[in-house]
Amino acid sequence: MSIWKIARDGGYALVTRDEDFVGMSVLHGSPPKVIWLNIGNARNAFTAALIRSRADDIERFLAHDEYTFLAIGISDS
């Protein structure tokens, strides 16, 4: 079973560094919603801190059905 199908069927959002999932969200819509971390090969501690710092943005994104992906980058924090 693909990660896309698991997320879609389970009502999960995908958090990924893989830009291919952004394309899938544009092509197929949501669910699942995609949170794309455009941060390269960042360390886990940095990634976790970035996600925590953007928690309000992520919550707003998840609350709107019309949005399919959210891009978060290093310069966005």
VENSUL-V831306 format. One record per backbone hydrogen bond with DSSP energy under -1.0 kcal/mol. NH is the residue of the N-H (numbers start at 1). CO is the residue of the C=O. Records with the same first field share a line. If there is no record, write none. Layout:
# VENSUL-V831306
NH=CO, CO
This chain:
# VENSUL-V831306
6=2
7=3
8=4
9=5
10=6
12=7
14=33
16=35
21=18
23=19
24=20
25=21
26=22
27=23
28=24
29=25
34=68
35=14
36=70
37=16
38=72
39=37
42=40
47=43
48=44
49=45
50=46
51=47
52=48
53=49
54=50
55=52
58=54
59=55
60=56
61=57
62=58
63=59
64=61
67=64
70=34
72=36
76=73
77=74
